[in-house]
Amino acid sequence: MPFLKTACATVTKPSLGNGEWQDYKSAIVCRDGICLADGRRMKVAERAIRGYNPRDYVLSHVTIMASVDTETGDRESATYPDYFVTPETSQFMNNNCLVPGTMVLMADGTEKPIEEVKVGDRVITHLGRVRTVVETFIHPFKGYLKKVTRLGDSRPLLITPEHPVWAKQPPTECACGCGAKLERRKYKAAANRFKDFKRGHWFRRKESPQYDWILSKDLNDGDMLAYPRFGGEVETPVTLRQAELLGYFLAEGFYYKQKPYRIAVSDREDFGATGEESVPVAVCFALHKDEEETLAERIRDLLLLEFGVDSRVDPCSNGSNGIQLVSHQSSEVVKFFQSYCLGEGAKNKHLKEEAHSWGLEHQRLMLRAYLEGDGTHKKTTTGWLNYFTSSEKLANQVQLILSRLGVFSTRYTRTAAGRKREGGRVVDDPTKECHSWVVQVCAAMAPPLIKGSFLEEQFYKVASKRKKLLTLSNRVEDKQLVFPIRSVEDEWYEGSVYNFETEEDHSYVANGVSVHNSDSWEKRLLLATYKTFIGSENYCEHVQKPVLSKGKIIDAVAREAPIFHPVSGEQLFYPSGEPVTTIYIDILVATSRKFEDLSEDILTGKANAMSMGCLLKFTICSQCGTVIYRDDDACSHIKYAKGDHFTDLSGQTRIITELCGHWTDPKSCDFIEASWVSIPAFRGARSRQILQVDEIKVAGQLNQAYRIAAQRFHEIYKPKKKLAALNNQIYTGRIVELARRIRSA
């Protein structure tokens, strides 16, 4: 059975100016006798578009894949001798590994150490979707890791340098198009971190930076990381009042238990009293005596209205200022709280997974009640709201629900002296430590959470004293919350590192940062097989049924691009003097406009990712050259060390990966489809342009302008510089910039 591999493209600019497909293909040239586009590329492109009228189809230009270079390996017995990946192109593959102790966000909102994640576990991906773990990896590592710390979470992320991270980087030029350089600075005010204009320049001509998969070694202070907003909403099985009650129970609730012999015989079965152990028969809420007329009264009303159960208020027996609200015995009440609040005791409380998909108003009321019971309003000029908990699981879940509500929050841990009972009183115990977690919400995000609460009046008294209420709307996006990086440092590590593969999405969230995994394709293989894209179907979410096709892939082209050093910015060359390049595969996708919702999503940018499907005869291990025809036949390197580095006999450090097919067998790789999906899982691939109907009228004039500018460019620049400059200018479609460079030359 052939392998099925995928690589995805991120749609970052769904609607660009009309630099048409013909113009793009006309800029692709031949190198070393290999034509990277069709010999009659202009006519082919015109024919392709003419067959799929833009009035009937949305024409999307997508860069779907990149390539690596290979060279001869150590073993003469290998079926295909050229299986070593060159270090210069290994940046297009991902060494996705994390150190033990890194916490992975699970489907129920809790976190689990990455070394404990196993096949079958369900995790949350970078777009807030739940996906299943299909494979895990562990292998040794010795070298420097990247230590990334961000605003909002005190936990650093230790990650291998080639691990892709879902992030975006501040612009380097003014967005008005003046060409002025922007200085990367650390601003104290959070709002200033996102400015992309020079002072006084406000007319936008450039798009704002978009999220992409960026290698951890390329991250810098001030870059923006993402925390996903959990998606989806199902039918909520509880009422608004019940959701509010659950919030109070998470903060202050516990069970009142009795021995079975003290329960009426007729009720023992309802309470599950089958043994000799005490069982819950009622619920209690531990409150302060000052809360008797607020929280206690509200909880009593909710219990009576929802379950018809009365309750009473008792003073604490130890003479403190506390009170207890105790409900009457009711198996219905006990079973309700046991159904949605898992674990007993302050350190173990957490929500059932389905609570994360409740309606937004249910979740808001639940968190408002939790805040009233176990939260504080910090009376400072910043006006923080604090959620306190001794349960790390609950802290994670609260932050995940806040993100779904569109509320920006931060978290940190507190350590205090332990407690012990002495002489009937609870006192500090310096021999022990007590850990708790605090989730903070700033004043700008607080109003929706306290609306209708008795805390609302107190909050606005403090907030009104502020000279300026900071807004953080730029921290909340449709699919993620934005967190700036505080520092990126090198840290030496020697030991085991871990990674895993998820079903379909190839991404997960580690220590609050979105990361991902992927495979790779060799340059000559892509040049031999990329045309199999042409005529393939355009699906949604890889549902590969022809009757559900949304359109066709009507053209494909390969283009070569030079590779530059990530720090110095200088172009890379092999020892032989040959420039280091990669091959990008671009496809022209025609999606029928009869699918109105999908077409609208593409044009508005809501559908912002494509993924290709590829069938392979075999894959090749880049360390030992083993040809793998089935997953069961994989060598130990692919099974246990995929993504790691090794040193060959000459002392060169290389990366371990699966090479897909081989260039000598063009039938070893067949690209069968491209789908609109919710997961951009391939770093560097992105949608470039969409041909709009109203722009077709001026296509002729614009094409002529391109040709005149290109001809003038040929006359001025030397051949080596000409290709890179011409490709860059025509590709981006900016004639104004091209003309400026011609004049300056």
C-alpha positions in Angstrom: 0.0 0.0 0.0 1.5 3.4 -0.9 2.3 6.0 1.7 0.0 9.1 2.0 1.9 12.3 2.8 0.7 15.9 3.1 2.2 19.4 3.1 0.2 22.5 3.6 0.2 26.1 2.4 -0.9 29.1 4.5 -3.1 31.6 2.8 -1.8 35.0 4.0 -2.9 37.4 1.3 -6.2 36.2 -0.1 -6.7 39.3 -2.3 -3.7 41.0 -4.0 -3.3 43.3 -6.9 -3.5 41.8 -10.4 0.0 40.4 -11.0 -1.5 37.7 -13.2 -0.5 34.1 -13.5 0.8 34.8 -17.0 3.2 37.4 -15.7 4.3 35.2 -12.9 5.1 32.3 -15.3 6.9 34.7 -17.7 9.4 35.5 -14.9 10.4 31.8 -14.5 13.5 31.0 -16.5 15.7 28.0 -17.4 18.8 27.1 -15.4 21.5 24.5 -16.4 19.3 23.3 -19.2 16.4 22.5 -16.9 13.3 24.5 -17.8 11.4 25.2 -14.6 8.3 26.2 -16.5 6.7 25.1 -19.7 8.4 26.1 -22.9 5.2 27.8 -24.0 4.4 29.0 -20.5 2.5 32.1 -21.5 0.2 30.3 -23.9 -0.3 27.5 -21.4 -1.2 29.9 -18.7 -3.6 31.8 -20.9 -5.3 28.6 -22.0 -5.6 27.4 -18.3 -7.3 30.6 -17.2 -9.5 30.8 -20.3 -10.9 27.4 -19.5 -11.8 28.5 -16.0 -13.3 31.9 -16.3 -12.7 34.0 -13.1 -16.3 34.9 -13.2 -17.1 31.3 -12.5 -14.0 30.3 -10.5 -11.9 31.7 -7.7 -8.3 31.4 -9.1 -5.9 31.0 -6.2 -2.1 31.1 -6.6 -0.5 28.9 -3.9 3.1 28.0 -3.1 2.6 24.5 -1.8 6.1 23.0 -1.3 9.8 23.5 -1.0 12.7 21.2 -1.6 16.0 20.0 -0.1 19.3 18.9 -1.8 20.8 15.4 -1.3 24.3 14.0 -1.9 26.0 10.6 -1.9 26.0 8.8 1.5 28.4 6.5 3.3 27.0 3.1 2.2 27.8 1.7 -1.2 25.1 -1.0 -0.7 22.3 1.6 -0.5 19.7 1.2 -3.3 19.8 5.0 -3.9 23.3 6.3 -3.0 22.3 10.0 -2.8 20.4 10.0 0.5 22.3 12.4 2.6 20.6 15.8 3.0 22.9 18.8 2.6 23.2 20.9 5.8 22.6 24.0 3.8 19.1 23.0 2.9 18.1 21.2 6.1 16.3 24.3 7.2 13.4 23.2 5.0 13.0 20.2 7.3 12.0 20.2 10.9 13.9 18.8 13.8 10.9 18.9 16.1 12.0 17.9 19.6 11.3 19.1 23.1 12.9 18.3 26.5 11.1 16.2 29.1 8.9 18.2 31.4 7.5 20.3 28.5 3.7 20.5 29.1 1.4 19.6 26.2 -2.1 21.0 26.1 -4.6 18.1 26.0 -8.1 17.9 24.6 -9.7 18.4 28.0 -7.8 21.6 28.7 -5.3 20.0 31.1 -1.6 19.5 30.4 0.6 16.5 30.3 4.4 16.2 30.2 5.5 15.4 26.6 7.3 12.2 27.8 4.0 10.8 29.0 2.1 11.5 25.8 1.2 8.2 24.1 -0.5 7.1 20.9 -4.2 7.6 21.1 -4.1 10.7 23.3 -6.0 13.7 22.1 -4.3 17.1 22.0 -5.3 20.7 21.0 -3.6 22.0 17.9 -2.4 25.5 17.1 -5.8 26.4 15.6 -7.8 25.2 18.6 -8.8 21.9 17.1 -8.7 18.5 18.8 -6.5 15.8 17.1 -5.3 12.3 18.0 -1.6 11.4 18.5 -0.6 8.7 16.0 3.1 8.3 16.7 5.6 9.3 19.3 9.4 9.8 19.1 12.3 9.8 21.6 16.0 10.0 20.9 19.2 11.5 22.5 20.3 15.1 21.9 23.6 16.9 22.7 24.0 20.5 21.9 22.4 24.0 22.3 18.7 24.4 22.6 16.7 27.6 22.2 15.2 28.9 25.5 12.1 31.0 24.6 10.3 33.0 27.2 7.1 35.0 26.5 4.8 37.4 28.2 2.0 35.8 30.1 3.6 32.5 31.1 6.6 32.1 33.5 7.5 28.7 31.9 10.3 28.9 29.3 10.1 26.6 26.2 13.3 24.6 25.6 13.3 23.6 21.9 15.7 22.4 19.2 16.8 25.2 16.8 15.1 23.8 13.8 11.7 23.3 15.5 9.0 25.4 13.7 6.9 27.7 15.9 3.6 29.4 14.9 4.7 33.0 15.2 4.8 36.3 13.4 7.6 38.9 13.3 7.3 42.7 13.4 7.7 44.5 10.1 11.1 45.9 9.1 9.7 48.7 6.8 7.1 51.3 7.3 3.7 50.0 6.1 3.0 53.2 4.1 5.5 52.0 1.5 8.0 54.9 1.9 10.8 52.4 2.4 11.8 53.7 5.8 13.3 51.1 8.1 11.6 50.4 11.4 13.8 49.9 14.5 13.1 46.8 16.6 12.6 48.1 20.1 11.2 46.9 23.4 8.3 49.1 24.4 7.0 49.1 27.9 3.4 49.8 26.7 2.0 46.6 25.1 0.1 48.5 22.4 3.3 50.0 21.0 4.7 46.6 20.2 2.4 46.4 17.2 3.2 49.7 15.5 4.3 49.3 11.9 4.4 52.9 10.8 6.9 55.7 11.2 5.6 58.6 13.2 3.2 60.6 11.1 2.9 57.9 8.3 -0.6 56.5 8.5 -1.6 55.5 4.9 -1.3 51.7 4.6 0.0 50.2 1.4 1.6 47.1 2.9 -0.1 44.2 4.5 0.4 43.6 8.3 2.7 40.7 9.2 0.9 37.3 9.3 1.5 34.2 11.3 3.8 31.6 9.7 5.9 28.6 10.8 9.2 30.1 11.9 12.2 28.1 13.0 13.0 28.7 16.7 16.5 29.7 15.8 15.1 32.6 13.7 12.9 34.0 16.6 13.9 37.3 18.3 12.7 39.4 21.2 9.5 41.1 20.4 8.3 38.5 17.9 4.7 37.4 18.5 3.7 33.8 19.6 0.2 32.4 19.6 -2.0 30.6 22.1 -5.0 29.0 20.3 -8.6 30.0 20.8 -10.5 26.7 21.3 -13.1 26.3 18.5 -16.4 24.6 18.1 -19.7 24.8 20.0 -22.0 22.0 20.8 -25.5 21.8 22.3 -25.1 22.8 26.0 -26.7 20.2 28.3 -26.9 22.6 31.3 -28.8 25.8 31.9 -27.3 29.2 32.6 -28.1 28.9 36.3 -26.5 25.4 36.5 -23.3 26.8 34.8 -23.2 29.5 37.4 -23.6 27.0 40.2 -20.7 25.0 38.8 -18.5 28.1 38.9 -19.3 28.6 42.6 -18.6 24.9 43.2 -15.2 25.1 41.5 -14.2 28.0 43.7 -15.7 27.1 47.1 -17.5 23.7 46.9 -16.9 20.3 48.4 -19.0 17.3 49.3 -20.7 16.4 52.6 -20.2 12.7 53.1 -21.8 10.1 55.3 -21.3 6.4 56.1 -23.8 4.1 54.4 -25.4 3.0 57.6 -26.5 6.6 58.3 -28.3 6.8 54.9 -31.9 5.7 54.6 -32.1 2.2 53.2 -34.4 3.4 50.3 -31.8 6.1 49.3 -28.6 4.0 49.5 -28.8 2.9 45.9 -29.4 6.4 44.6 -26.3 7.6 46.5 -24.2 4.6 45.4 -23.7 3.5 49.0 -22.8 -0.1 48.3 -19.8 -0.6 50.6 -18.5 0.7 53.9 -16.9 3.9 52.6 -18.4 7.3 53.1 -20.3 8.7 50.1 -21.3 12.2 49.1 -24.9 13.0 50.1 -24.9 16.8 49.8 -22.8 19.7 48.6 -21.2 22.4 50.8 -19.7 25.8 50.1 -17.0 27.3 52.3 -17.5 31.1 52.5 -16.6 34.1 54.6 -19.2 35.5 57.0 -19.2 38.8 55.0 -20.5 36.9 52.0 -23.6 35.6 53.7 -25.8 38.2 52.0 -24.2 38.0 48.6 -22.7 34.6 47.6 -24.5 32.5 50.2 -27.9 34.0 49.3 -27.2 33.6 45.5 -26.2 30.0 45.8 -29.2 29.1 48.0 -31.5 30.7 45.3 -29.8 28.8 42.5 -30.1 25.4 44.3 -33.7 26.0 45.0 -34.6 27.2 41.5 -32.7 24.5 39.6 -33.1 21.4 41.8 -35.8 22.3 44.3 -33.3 21.7 47.1 -33.1 24.0 50.2 -30.0 24.7 52.1 -28.8 26.2 55.4 -25.9 28.4 56.6 -23.8 27.1 59.5 -20.9 28.9 61.3 -17.5 27.2 61.3 -16.9 25.1 64.4 -13.3 26.4 64.9 -14.5 29.9 65.7 -13.1 31.5 62.6 -14.8 34.1 60.4 -15.9 31.4 58.0 -19.4 30.0 57.3 -20.6 26.9 55.5 -23.6 26.7 53.2 -24.9 23.0 53.3 -27.6 21.8 50.9 -30.2 19.2 52.0 -29.4 15.7 51.0 -30.0 15.2 47.2 -28.6 12.5 44.9 -29.6 14.7 41.9 -27.5 17.6 43.1 -24.5 15.4 43.9 -24.6 13.6 40.6 -24.8 16.9 38.7 -21.6 18.3 40.2 -19.9 14.9 39.9 -20.8 14.8 36.2 -19.0 18.1 35.3 -16.5 18.7 38.1 -13.9 15.9 38.2 -11.6 15.2 41.1 -12.0 15.9 44.8 -10.1 18.4 46.9 -8.7 21.8 46.0 -5.6 20.4 44.3 -7.5 18.0 42.0 -10.6 19.9 40.8 -11.0 20.3 37.1 -13.8 20.4 34.5 -15.0 17.7 32.3 -13.8 18.0 28.7 -17.2 18.8 27.2 -17.5 22.0 29.3 -15.0 23.6 26.9 -17.5 23.5 24.1 -20.5 25.0 26.0 -22.1 28.2 24.7 -20.1 31.3 25.3 -22.7 32.8 27.8 -22.6 29.6 29.8 -18.9 29.8 30.1 -18.9 33.5 30.9 -21.3 33.0 33.8 -19.3 30.0 35.1 -16.1 32.1 35.1 -17.9 35.1 36.7 -19.1 32.9 39.5 -15.7 31.4 39.9 -14.2 34.9 40.1 -16.7 35.9 42.8 -15.9 32.8 44.9 -12.2 32.4 44.5 -10.9 35.6 42.8 -9.8 39.0 43.7 -9.8 42.5 42.1 -6.3 43.9 42.6 -6.8 47.5 43.6 -4.0 49.0 41.5 -3.9 51.3 38.5 -3.8 48.3 36.3 -7.0 46.8 37.8 -6.1 43.1 37.4 -8.7 40.4 38.0 -7.1 37.3 39.6 -8.4 33.7 39.4 -6.7 31.7 42.2 -6.5 27.9 42.4 -4.5 25.1 43.9 -5.2 22.9 40.9 -2.9 23.3 37.9 -5.4 21.4 35.8 -8.1 24.0 36.6 -5.7 26.9 35.9 -5.0 25.5 32.4 -8.8 25.1 31.8 -9.6 28.6 33.0 -7.1 30.1 30.6 -8.3 28.0 27.7 -11.9 29.1 28.3 -10.9 32.7 28.6 -9.1 32.4 25.2 -12.3 31.1 23.7 -14.2 34.1 25.1 -11.6 36.3 23.5 -10.1 37.4 26.8 -6.3 37.9 27.0 -4.9 36.5 30.2 -1.6 35.7 31.8 -0.6 33.1 34.4 2.0 32.6 37.1 2.7 30.4 40.1 2.9 31.3 43.7 4.8 29.5 46.4 4.0 30.0 50.1 4.6 28.3 53.4 2.6 25.2 54.0 -0.3 24.9 56.5 -1.0 22.6 59.5 -3.6 22.2 62.2 -2.4 23.1 65.7 -4.6 23.4 68.8 -7.7 23.5 66.7 -6.4 26.3 64.5 -4.6 26.3 61.1 -1.1 27.9 61.2 1.9 28.2 58.9 4.2 25.2 58.5 7.7 26.4 57.4 8.8 22.8 56.7 6.3 22.5 53.8 5.6 24.5 50.6 2.2 25.3 49.1 1.9 25.9 45.4 -0.9 27.7 43.7 -1.7 29.2 40.3 -3.0 32.6 39.4 -4.7 33.5 36.1 -4.8 37.3 35.6 -7.0 39.4 33.4 -6.2 43.0 32.9 -8.7 45.9 33.3 -9.2 46.2 29.5 -10.5 42.6 29.3 -12.4 42.6 32.6 -15.9 44.2 31.8 -17.4 41.1 30.1 -16.4 38.9 32.9 -17.9 41.0 35.7 -21.0 42.2 34.0 -23.9 41.6 36.4 -21.7 40.7 39.3 -21.7 42.5 42.7 -17.9 43.1 41.9 -18.8 45.4 39.0 -19.3 48.5 41.1 -16.0 48.0 42.9 -14.2 47.4 39.7 -15.3 50.6 38.0 -14.4 52.7 41.0 -10.8 51.6 40.6 -10.8 51.6 36.8 -12.2 55.1 36.7 -9.1 56.4 38.5 -6.8 55.4 35.6 -5.7 58.2 33.3 -5.9 55.9 30.4 -7.5 52.5 30.1 -5.2 50.4 28.0 -6.9 48.5 25.2 -5.5 45.1 24.1 -7.7 44.4 21.1 -4.5 43.8 19.1 -3.8 40.8 21.4 -7.0 39.0 20.4 -7.3 37.6 16.9 -9.9 35.3 15.4 -7.9 32.1 15.9 -5.3 32.9 18.6 -4.2 35.2 21.3 -0.9 37.1 20.7 2.0 37.0 23.2 5.3 38.8 22.6 8.6 37.0 23.1 10.6 38.4 26.0 13.8 36.6 25.3 15.5 33.9 23.2 18.7 32.4 24.6 21.0 29.5 23.9 21.1 26.8 26.6 23.3 23.6 26.6 21.4 20.3 26.9 22.4 16.7 26.9 19.8 14.0 27.2 16.6 12.6 25.7 14.3 14.8 23.6 10.7 14.0 22.7 8.2 14.6 19.9 5.0 13.2 18.5 2.9 13.2 15.4 -0.7 14.2 15.4 -3.5 13.1 13.1 -3.9 15.4 10.1 -3.0 18.6 11.9 0.8 18.0 12.6 0.7 20.6 15.4 0.2 20.9 19.1 0.7 23.4 22.0 3.7 23.1 24.3 4.2 25.3 27.3 1.6 27.6 25.8 3.4 27.9 22.5 2.2 26.4 19.1 4.6 24.0 17.4 4.4 21.4 14.6 6.0 18.5 12.6 6.4 17.7 8.8 8.2 15.7 6.1 10.3 16.7 3.0 10.9 16.4 -0.7 14.1 16.3 -2.7 14.7 18.9 -5.4 15.1 16.7 -8.5 12.1 14.6 -7.4 9.9 17.7 -7.4 11.2 18.8 -10.8 10.3 15.3 -12.2 6.8 15.0 -10.6 5.3 18.4 -9.9 3.3 18.4 -13.1 1.2 15.6 -11.7 -0.7 18.3 -9.8 -2.2 19.5 -13.1 -5.7 18.1 -13.5 -6.0 17.0 -9.9 -9.1 17.7 -7.8 -9.6 20.5 -5.3 -11.3 19.2 -2.2 -12.1 20.4 1.4 -10.4 18.7 4.4 -9.0 15.9 2.2 -12.4 14.3 1.7 -11.3 12.6 -1.5 -14.6 11.9 -3.3 -14.9 13.2 -6.9 -18.5 14.1 -6.4 -17.5 16.4 -3.6 -14.8 18.2 -5.6 -14.8 22.0 -5.5 -12.8 22.5 -8.6 -9.4 21.6 -10.2 -5.7 22.3 -10.1 -5.3 23.8 -13.5 -1.6 24.7 -13.7 1.7 24.1 -11.8 5.1 25.6 -12.0 8.5 25.1 -10.4 10.7 28.1 -9.5 14.1 28.3 -8.0 15.0 30.6 -5.2 18.4 31.3 -3.6 18.9 30.5 0.2 20.4 33.2 2.4 22.1 32.9 5.8 19.4 33.6 8.5 21.8 35.9 10.5 24.1 37.6 8.1 21.6 37.7 5.2 24.3 36.6 2.7 23.6 34.2 0.0 24.8 30.6 0.7 27.2 28.7 -1.6 28.4 25.1 -1.7 32.2 24.5 -1.4 32.2 24.0 -5.2 31.0 27.6 -5.6 27.5 26.6 -6.7 24.7 28.7 -5.1 22.5 26.9 -2.6 18.9 27.1 -3.8 15.5 25.5 -3.1 12.7 24.7 -5.5 9.2 26.1 -4.7 6.2 24.5 -6.4 3.4 26.9 -7.2 -0.1 25.8 -8.3 -3.0 27.6 -9.7 -6.2 26.3 -8.1 -9.7 27.0 -9.6 -12.5 26.7 -7.0 -16.0 26.9 -8.4 -18.0 30.0 -7.3 -21.1 27.9 -7.1 -19.9 26.9 -3.7 -20.8 30.3 -2.4 -19.8 29.9 1.2 -16.4 28.5 0.4 -15.7 31.1 -2.3 -16.6 33.9 0.2 -14.3 32.4 2.8 -11.4 32.2 0.4 -11.9 35.8 -0.8 -12.2 37.2 2.8 -9.3 35.1 4.1 -11.4 32.9 6.4 -10.4 29.9 4.4 -6.7 30.5 4.9 -4.9 27.2 4.3 -4.4 24.6 1.6 -3.0 21.1 1.9 -1.8 18.8 -0.9 -2.2 15.0 -0.9 0.6 12.8 -2.3 0.9 9.0 -2.9 4.4 7.5 -2.5 5.8 4.1 -3.5 8.5 4.3 -0.8 10.5 6.6 1.4 14.2 6.7 2.1 16.0 7.1 5.4 18.4 10.0 5.1 20.9 8.4 7.6 21.3 4.8 6.4 19.6 4.9 3.0 17.0 2.2 3.8 14.1 2.1 1.4 10.9 1.8 3.3 7.8 0.4 1.5 5.7 -0.1 4.6 5.6 1.6 8.0 6.3 -1.8 9.6 9.6 -2.0 7.6 11.0 1.4 8.8 14.6 1.3 10.1 15.4 2.2 13.7 16.5 5.8 12.7 13.0 6.6 11.3 11.2 4.8 14.1 13.1 6.3 17.0 15.3 9.2 15.8 13.4 11.0 13.1 14.3 14.7 13.2 17.5 14.2 15.1 21.0 14.9 13.9 23.9 12.5 13.3 27.6 12.9 12.2 28.7 11.1 9.0 32.2 9.5 8.4 33.6 12.9 7.3 32.5 14.6 10.5 29.6 16.5 8.8 26.5 17.0 10.9 23.3 16.0 9.1 19.6 15.6 9.9 17.5 12.4 9.9 14.3 12.4 7.9 12.2 10.4 5.4 12.9 11.4 1.9 9.8 10.9 -0.2 10.4 8.8 -3.3 13.4 9.2 -5.6 14.1 11.3 -8.7 15.1 8.3 -10.8 11.6 6.9 -10.5 9.1 9.6 -11.5 6.3 7.2 -10.6 7.4 7.0 -7.0 5.6 10.3 -6.2 2.1 11.3 -7.4 0.4 14.5 -6.3 -3.3 13.6 -6.3 -5.2 16.6 -4.8 -5.1 19.9 -3.0 -7.7 20.7 -0.3 -8.9 23.8 1.5 -8.2 23.0 5.2 -8.0 24.7 8.6 -4.4 23.7 9.2 -1.3 25.3 7.6 1.2 22.6 8.5 4.1 23.4 6.0 6.5 26.2 6.8 7.1 28.7 4.1 4.3 27.8 1.7 1.6 30.4 1.3 -1.0 31.7 -1.0 0.4 34.5 -3.2 -2.6 36.0 -5.0 -6.2 35.6 -6.2 -7.2 36.9 -9.6 -10.2 39.2 -9.0 -13.0 39.5 -11.6 -13.0 43.3 -11.6 -9.2 43.4 -12.3 -9.3 41.4 -15.5 -10.2 44.6 -17.5 -6.9 46.3 -16.8 -4.8 43.1 -17.3 -3.5 44.1 -20.7 -2.2 47.5 -19.5 -0.6 46.0 -16.5 1.1 43.2 -18.5 2.6 45.8 -20.8 4.0 47.7 -17.9 5.6 44.5 -16.5 7.2 43.7 -19.9 8.6 47.3 -20.3 10.1 47.3 -16.8 11.5 43.8 -17.2 13.2 44.7 -20.5 14.8 47.8 -19.0 16.0 45.7 -16.0 17.7 43.2 -18.4 19.7 46.0 -19.9 20.9 47.4 -16.6 21.7 44.5 -14.3 24.3 41.8 -14.7 23.0 38.2 -15.3 23.6 37.0 -11.7 21.8 39.8 -10.1 19.1 40.0 -12.7 17.4 36.7 -11.9 16.9 37.4 -8.2 16.0 41.1 -8.6 13.6 40.4 -11.5 11.9 37.5 -9.8 11.5 39.5 -6.6 10.0 42.6 -8.3 7.7 40.9 -10.9 6.7 38.3 -8.4 5.4 40.9 -5.9 3.9 43.0 -8.6 5.3 46.3 -7.4 6.1 48.3 -10.5 6.7 51.5 -8.5 9.5 49.9 -6.5 11.0 48.4 -9.7 11.0 51.8 -11.4 12.7 53.4 -8.4 15.5 50.9 -8.5 16.0 51.4 -12.2 16.3 55.2 -11.8 18.8 54.8 -8.9 20.9 52.4 -11.0 
